[in-house]
């Protein structure tokens, strides 16, 4: 867009220099591994959250979850939240 965007996208006389093209491509290519790291962290975080929830339910099985507790305190039946 910067190179061929005419007057509307014009930011530099004659377009971008090679140095700035390289910087732009570097940022673009650098975002790919960063996104993969974010995806891996998210995958393990979701797995850990599920593991933690199951461990908590196993340890404190007689206690209810927050959703059920809030339904009971509002006078609703936990089995029928609607």
HURAUR-V98210 format. One record per pair of residues at least 4 apart in sequence whose ideal C-beta (glycine too) atoms are under 7 Angstrom apart, sorted by the first residue. I is the first residue (numbers start at 1). J is the second residue. If there is no record, write none. Layout:
BEGIN
i: {I;I}
j: {J;J}
END
This chain:
BEGIN
i: {1;1;2;2;2;2;3;3;5;5;6;12;16;16;18;19;20;21;22;23;24;25;26;27;30;31;32;33;34;35;36;37;38;39;40;41;42;43;44;45;46;47;48;49;50;51;52;53;54;55;56;57;64;64;65;66;67;68;68;69;70;71;71;71;72;76}
j: {5;9;9;11;15;16;15;16;9;10;10;16;20;21;22;23;24;25;26;27;28;29;30;31;34;35;36;37;38;39;40;41;42;43;44;45;46;47;48;49;50;51;52;53;54;55;56;57;58;59;60;61;68;69;69;70;71;72;78;73;74;76;78;81;78;81}
END
